[in-house]
Amino acid sequence: MSLNIDAIRPIIQPQVEVPASAGAAGTGGFQNVLAAAIEEVGKSQNGASQAVQGFLKGEGDDLHTTILAVQRADLEFDMFMQVRNKIVSAYQEVMRLQM
């Protein structure tokens, strides 16, 4: 019995490409990067939901693929929440600075 592992993708892949203008002032680069990250997390959540629905209907892939899709979406969401928490923490720190 041989297993085909070519179809398994790495769990950690760069999902958001930083635009070249992200560092320029007034271009909205950070906003674009954040919006792209939110969109990627949403797509991942939708893909996992579709994988589960397809599996339950008997139309989808095997159980392992479905579980991997759900776990991937969960990890992406957790990572996004950690980044959000760091951004909020940094914002609060800047607001505490005395001018």
Secondary structure as a PSIPRED ss2 file (coil, helix, strand):
# PSIPRED VFORMAT (PSIPRED V4.0)

   1 M C   1.000  0.000  0.000
   2 S C   1.000  0.000  0.000
   3 L C   1.000  0.000  0.000
   4 N C   1.000  0.000  0.000
   5 I C   1.000  0.000  0.000
   6 D C   1.000  0.000  0.000
   7 A C   1.000  0.000  0.000
   8 I C   1.000  0.000  0.000
   9 R C   1.000  0.000  0.000
  10 P C   1.000  0.000  0.000
  11 I C   1.000  0.000  0.000
  12 I C   1.000  0.000  0.000
  13 Q C   1.000  0.000  0.000
  14 P C   1.000  0.000  0.000
  15 Q C   1.000  0.000  0.000
  16 V C   1.000  0.000  0.000
  17 E C   1.000  0.000  0.000
  18 V C   1.000  0.000  0.000
  19 P C   1.000  0.000  0.000
  20 A H   0.000  1.000  0.000
  21 S H   0.000  1.000  0.000
  22 A H   0.000  1.000  0.000
  23 G H   0.000  1.000  0.000
  24 A C   1.000  0.000  0.000
  25 A C   1.000  0.000  0.000
  26 G C   1.000  0.000  0.000
  27 T C   1.000  0.000  0.000
  28 G C   1.000  0.000  0.000
  29 G H   0.000  1.000  0.000
  30 F H   0.000  1.000  0.000
  31 Q H   0.000  1.000  0.000
  32 N H   0.000  1.000  0.000
  33 V H   0.000  1.000  0.000
  34 L H   0.000  1.000  0.000
  35 A H   0.000  1.000  0.000
  36 A H   0.000  1.000  0.000
  37 A H   0.000  1.000  0.000
  38 I H   0.000  1.000  0.000
  39 E H   0.000  1.000  0.000
  40 E H   0.000  1.000  0.000
  41 V H   0.000  1.000  0.000
  42 G H   0.000  1.000  0.000
  43 K H   0.000  1.000  0.000
  44 S H   0.000  1.000  0.000
  45 Q H   0.000  1.000  0.000
  46 N H   0.000  1.000  0.000
  47 G H   0.000  1.000  0.000
  48 A H   0.000  1.000  0.000
  49 S H   0.000  1.000  0.000
  50 Q H   0.000  1.000  0.000
  51 A H   0.000  1.000  0.000
  52 V H   0.000  1.000  0.000
  53 Q H   0.000  1.000  0.000
  54 G H   0.000  1.000  0.000
  55 F H   0.000  1.000  0.000
  56 L H   0.000  1.000  0.000
  57 K H   0.000  1.000  0.000
  58 G C   1.000  0.000  0.000
  59 E C   1.000  0.000  0.000
  60 G C   1.000  0.000  0.000
  61 D C   1.000  0.000  0.000
  62 D C   1.000  0.000  0.000
  63 L H   0.000  1.000  0.000
  64 H H   0.000  1.000  0.000
  65 T H   0.000  1.000  0.000
  66 T H   0.000  1.000  0.000
  67 I H   0.000  1.000  0.000
  68 L H   0.000  1.000  0.000
  69 A H   0.000  1.000  0.000
  70 V H   0.000  1.000  0.000
  71 Q H   0.000  1.000  0.000
  72 R H   0.000  1.000  0.000
  73 A H   0.000  1.000  0.000
  74 D H   0.000  1.000  0.000
  75 L H   0.000  1.000  0.000
  76 E H   0.000  1.000  0.000
  77 F H   0.000  1.000  0.000
  78 D H   0.000  1.000  0.000
  79 M H   0.000  1.000  0.000
  80 F H   0.000  1.000  0.000
  81 M H   0.000  1.000  0.000
  82 Q H   0.000  1.000  0.000
  83 V H   0.000  1.000  0.000
  84 R H   0.000  1.000  0.000
  85 N H   0.000  1.000  0.000
  86 K H   0.000  1.000  0.000
  87 I H   0.000  1.000  0.000
  88 V H   0.000  1.000  0.000
  89 S H   0.000  1.000  0.000
  90 A H   0.000  1.000  0.000
  91 Y H   0.000  1.000  0.000
  92 Q H   0.000  1.000  0.000
  93 E H   0.000  1.000  0.000
  94 V H   0.000  1.000  0.000
  95 M H   0.000  1.000  0.000
  96 R H   0.000  1.000  0.000
  97 L C   1.000  0.000  0.000
  98 Q C   1.000  0.000  0.000
  99 M C   1.000  0.000  0.000
